[in-house]
């Protein structure tokens, strides 16, 4: 089982702490580092965050929220083997030309270690601040993914749609990885259908194997409808570990999960570095012995 850490770009006091945490995680044995994305955090908002009971995201408006691609670029320059992922960037409110360029460039400078996790977004106030329509964000997302794949191919790009008018250009460098891994995030709306159509992976913001299991059945059905085998999709799930009972790792493995991503706050209170070291000794080392 691969073990990741999330988020490495939120609440960090300075770049030294952010990069230091990444280097420590790599040394301990984490397989990957992941980010969250919000360009803004409204002081007050009416939109409902779909993955918490109170409809609020767990980030204070005064917390440092470093841009994911910039944070991962700094980390890429200071690490060697650990993989890097966005969990997830809000594609529907962004310019897909720049996202495609930046993602390919980050894969290039990290020597093929980057995975682009993307979602359609839920925070209407952020779309308004970005000057992007909140309506039809799903259709925009679908079109952007298909268009960005053309950029990453290295061929001359021709893509005309309701949202884009691209013709007669190339964008280099292309990603080192081929195919370049796109991870679709979310469980709401057409998340499973989109994952089956466009994804190399699925990022599941779930809290337990019991919660995840029926969703994997939905994903399997969506894949079958698209003529794909569910095993082609690398599943990444959130994990809230109990260091004294790791039996849920076996349950996740049986479900076909490839990676468990641990929230930084789930490691406990106190100094993050101490928490990471303890997690390495009490969990990652034990999982390595089992395997």
N, C-alpha and C positions, 0 to 999 in steps of 0.2 A: 504494500500500500504506500502510495506517495503521500507525503505530509507537507502541506503548505501553511503559510502564515498570512493573515490579513487583518487590518490594512497597514501597510508600511508607510503611508503618506498622510495619515490623519493624526492630529494631536502631537506631532513631533516638534520639539522646541527649536531645533536648528538642524542644519544639514549634517553636522557631525553625528548627532544622535541618530538620524535617519539612516545614514550610511553605515554607522557602527552597528546598529541593530541588524541590518542586512548581512553584514560580514559575519556577525556572530551567528546568525541563523544558518548561514552557509556552512560555517565550521561545525555547528552542532549536528547537522545532517538534514535540515529541512530541504525538501526538493524544490520548492518554489516560493515566491513572494508575490503578493497580490495587492492591488490598490482598490479604493473606492473612488467614485467621481461625483463631485458637484462643483460647478464653477462658482456658485453662490449658495449660501445657506440663509434663507429669509429669517428675519427675526420673528415674524408671524406668517403663517401660511394656512390656507384652507385645504390644499391638496392632502390626500390621505396616503401615507406611506403604506403599501399593501402588505408588508411583512412584519408589522408589529400591531399589537392589540389596540394601542392608543392612536395609531395612525401617524406617529411622529418618528422621524429618523433619530438615531442615537448620537447625534453630533450637535454640539453647541455652536451657535453662530460665531463665537469668538475663537473657536479652535482653528489652528493652522490646518488648512486643507490643500496640500500641495498638488498641483496639476499632476495627474497620474503619469503621463508620458515623460514629463520633465523629471519627476521623481525616479522613475525607472531607468531613465538615461543616466542619471547620477549614480544610481546603484549598479547599473551595468558596467560603468567605468571602474567600479571599485570591487567587483566580484568576478569570479571566473567560470563557475559551473552552474550556479543556481538559476532555475528558470524564473521568468518574469511574466506576470499576467495582470490584466485589468479586469476587475471583478465587480461591476462592469462599467465601461464607458457608455455615455448616453449618445448613441449614434444619431438618433433622429433630430437632435437639436444642433448638430455640428455640421460643418462643411465637409462632405465626404472626400473631396479632392485632397484637402489637407490631412484628414484622418488617414487616408490611404498612404500618402507620402510619409507622414510621421511614423506610421506603423511599420512600413517597409524600412525606413531609416533606422528605427530602433532595433528591428531584427538584424539589420546589417551591422550596427555598432556593437550589438551584444553577441555577435557571431552565432545567430540562429537560436536565441534563447527566449524569444518573446511570443506570447499568445495574446491575441486581441480578443478580449471579452467585451461584448456589446449588448445593449438592451434598448428598449424603446423609450424608457423614461416614464416618470409618474408625476413629477413636480411641475405643475403648470406654471407656477410663478417663475421658475427658472427658464422655461421656454420663452415666456414673455420678456424676460430680461435679455435673452439672447436674440430677440427679434425673430423667432421661429414659430410658425403656427403649431399649436398643441394638437389641433385636429389633424386626423389622417397621419399621425406619426408612425403608425404601423405600416401603412403603404409606403411611406417615405423610407422607412428602415429597410423594407424588402428591396426596394429599388437601389438603395445605396449599396447594400451588400453585393448585389449582382454587378453593379458598376465598378466597385472597388476591386473585385476579382479580376476584371479586365485590366485595370492598372497594374496589378501584381503579376500579370502574365508576362509583361515585358513587350507585348505586341502593340501595334498601333491601336489606340483606343477609339472605338466607335460606340457611343451609347446615347441614344436619344429617347427620352421618356417624358412623362408629365412633369418630372421634377428636375431633370438634368438634360443638358445639351452639350455632350462631349464629342469631339470629332478630331481626328488627324493629329494625335499627339502621343508621345511616350513619356513615361516617368521612371527614372532610374535613380537609385538602385532598386531592383526588385528584392523581395525578401529572400534570405538565404534558404529558408525552409520551403519545400515544395511538396505538397500544398502548404500554404501558410495557414496555421491553425486559427480559425475563428470560433470562439466560444460564445454561444447564445445564452444569455442569462434570463432567469425569471420562471414563474410558474403560472402566470395569469394570461388570460386572453389566448392568443395563438402562439404562445411560447414553444409548445411542443411541435406544432406544425412548422414553425420557422426553424427550429433546431433540426428537424428531419430534412428540410429543404436545403438549408444553407450552412449548417453547422458542422464543424469537426468535433465540437464538444458542447456539453451543456453544463452551465453553472447553476447549481440548485441551492437557493437560499432557504434551506430547510433545517430543522433543528433535531431530527431524530430519524433512525431507520424506519420507524412506523409511519412517520409523516412522508418519507420519501418513497416508500414501496409502491403505493397506488399511482404516484406520479410517474414512476418508471414504466408502469403498465400503459399509461397514456402515451408516454414517449415511444414505447415499442409499437403501439398501434399506429402512431403518426409515421414512424419509420416504415412500417409495412405498407401503409398507403402510398408512400413515396418510392417503394421498391428498394428500401435500404434495410440492412440488418441493424438492429439496435446496438450490436457489439461494435459497429463502426464509430459510434459516438462515445468519446471519452467523457465519463461523468465525473464532475467535481462537485462535492457536497460540503456544506459547512459542517463543522464538527465541534461540539462542546464536550471536551474529554473529561472523563473521570480517571485520574491517574492510578487509582487503586483497582479499577475494574475496566479492562480493555476489551471486554467481550463484544461490545458494539462494533469494534473494528471488524471482527469476523462476520457480523451481520451485514455490514456495509460491503464487505468483500463478496459475500454470497449474493448480494443484490446486483453486483457488477459494477460497483463504484471503483474508479481508478485512483481517485485522489480525495483526501480529506483536508479541508482548509480550516485552520484553527484561528478564531478571532483573538487578537492580542489581549482584549479585555478578559477573555475566558481563561487566561493563564494566571489570573489572580491580581491582587493589589500589590503595591510596592514597586520596586525598581524593575523596569522591563527586562533589563539584562539579567538580573537574578532569576526572574521568572522563566526566561528562555533557557537558562542553564539548567534549572530544576526540571523543566519539561524535557530537555534533552536527556537528562539522566534517568528520569522516572518513566518516560513514555517512549521516546524515539529509540533509546538504547534497547528497551524491552521488545519493541516491535522488530528491531533489527535481529535480535536473537531468535525470535519466533520464526522469522523468514529464513 
